[in-house]
Amino acid sequence: MDPKTVNRWLKGRIPYPRHRWAIADLLQVDEADLWPDIPQHRRAISKDVHAVYAHRWAVPHNIWRRLFEGGVREIGILTYSGLFLAEDTGMIHLLAARARAGAKVRILLGDPDSSEVATRGAEEGIGPDVMAARIKNALTLYRPLQEVEGVEVRLHRTVLYNSLYRADDELLVNVHAYGTPAAQAPVIHLRADEEGAAGTYLASFERIWATASHVASSAMR
């Protein structure tokens, strides 16, 4: 940024949202810690619901890191491709580190050859081939995790109403909407309590995991 612009921020002018998010991400803090008086994309609602983000892309990167860094017992990822995570080399290293420290890491991706993946690709307007290619790319990028004890990747053939990202007692739910890319859809931050609002999502994860197929080593090359 132009130093003059930054100087105006220091004098009290509030930056545009994209600049606030970038600064908060850089400093590894929440936007509200720096600008507590502005309307937030994240609002505390109840003891179960920590926050609601208007879009997945609006979730600060440090929130994703905090989520998975806090996974001591279990980390779970359920999505179609989740390519935004797979492309983050730091995130791959983090998942490997958590697994080596004793956390059970389970990753569920869509089966690229399934009709459900093809349908989702068509609904998002990118086409079935592109969606399948994204999953194959994600599998390739997850390759370093293949030999890490405690990490397992499976493929599912289900219609996903939500993508789920769980670490111990925290859960991010990316709500899917017809015709809307997952990155544009809202995210709900929940406490992963079996008896609370998150219980339904956790049960869904387990049902899908039980029916998913193991990934052959050749699929991740």
Residue pairs with C-beta under 8 A, 6 or more apart in sequence:
1 19
9 15
14 20
14 35
14 38
15 23
17 41
20 31
20 34
20 35
20 38
21 31
21 58
21 60
23 34
24 30
24 31
24 33
24 34
24 60
24 62
25 60
25 61
25 62
27 34
28 62
28 65
29 62
30 42
30 60
30 62
30 63
31 38
31 40
31 41
31 42
31 60
32 40
32 42
41 52
41 53
41 54
41 58
42 50
42 51
42 52
42 53
42 189
43 51
43 52
44 50
44 51
45 51
45 52
47 191
47 196
48 190
48 191
48 193
48 196
48 197
48 198
49 188
49 189
49 190
49 197
50 170
50 189
50 190
50 191
51 188
51 189
52 186
52 187
52 188
52 189
53 59
53 186
53 187
53 188
53 189
54 186
55 183
55 184
55 185
55 186
55 187
56 84
56 174
56 182
56 183
56 184
56 185
56 186
56 187
57 183
57 184
58 187
59 172
59 187
63 172
63 189
64 85
64 91
64 165
64 172
65 90
65 91
65 94
67 165
67 167
67 170
67 172
68 75
68 91
68 94
68 95
68 98
68 167
69 94
69 98
69 167
70 167
70 168
70 170
71 98
71 103
71 105
71 167
71 168
72 98
72 101
72 102
72 103
72 168
73 102
73 103
73 104
73 168
74 103
74 104
74 105
74 106
74 166
74 167
74 168
75 95
75 98
75 99
75 103
75 104
75 105
75 106
75 166
75 167
75 168
76 105
76 106
76 107
76 108
76 164
76 165
76 166
76 167
76 205
76 209
77 85
77 106
77 107
77 108
77 164
77 165
77 166
78 108
78 156
78 160
78 163
78 164
78 165
78 204
78 205
78 208
79 108
79 109
79 110
79 160
79 163
79 164
79 165
79 174
79 182
80 109
80 110
80 117
80 120
80 131
80 134
80 135
80 160
80 163
80 182
81 109
81 110
81 131
81 134
81 135
81 137
81 138
82 107
82 109
82 138
82 163
83 134
83 137
83 138
83 141
84 183
85 91
86 92
86 137
86 138
86 141
86 142
87 141
92 141
92 142
92 144
92 145
95 105
95 145
95 151
96 144
96 145
96 148
96 151
98 105
99 105
99 145
99 148
99 149
99 150
99 151
100 148
100 149
100 150
102 150
103 150
104 150
105 145
105 148
105 150
105 151
105 152
106 152
106 154
106 209
107 142
107 145
107 151
107 152
107 153
107 154
108 153
108 154
108 155
108 156
108 205
108 208
108 209
108 212
109 135
109 138
109 139
109 153
109 154
109 155
109 156
110 116
110 117
110 120
110 131
110 135
110 155
110 156
110 157
110 160
111 117
111 135
111 155
111 156
111 157
111 213
112 131
112 132
112 133
112 135
112 136
112 155
113 132
114 155
114 157
115 157
116 157
116 158
116 159
116 160
117 128
117 131
117 132
117 135
118 128
118 131
118 132
119 128
119 159
120 131
120 160
121 127
121 128
121 129
121 130
121 131
121 132
122 128
123 178
123 179
124 131
124 179
124 180
124 181
124 182
125 179
125 181
126 181
136 219
139 153
139 215
139 219
139 220
140 220
140 221
142 153
142 220
143 220
143 221
145 151
145 153
146 153
146 217
146 220
152 214
153 215
153 220
154 209
154 212
154 213
154 214
154 215
155 212
155 213
155 215
155 219
156 208
156 211
156 212
156 213
157 211
157 212
158 208
158 211
160 176
161 175
161 176
162 173
162 174
162 175
162 176
162 201
162 204
163 173
163 174
163 176
163 182
164 171
164 172
164 173
164 174
164 201
164 204
164 205
165 171
165 172
165 173
165 174
166 172
166 192
166 202
166 205
168 192
169 191
169 192
169 193
170 189
170 190
170 191
170 192
171 189
171 190
171 191
171 192
171 198
171 201
171 202
172 187
172 188
172 189
172 190
173 187
173 188
173 189
173 190
173 198
173 201
174 182
174 185
174 186
174 187
175 185
175 186
175 187
175 188
176 182
176 185
177 185
190 196
190 197
190 198
190 201
191 198
192 198
192 202
193 199
194 202
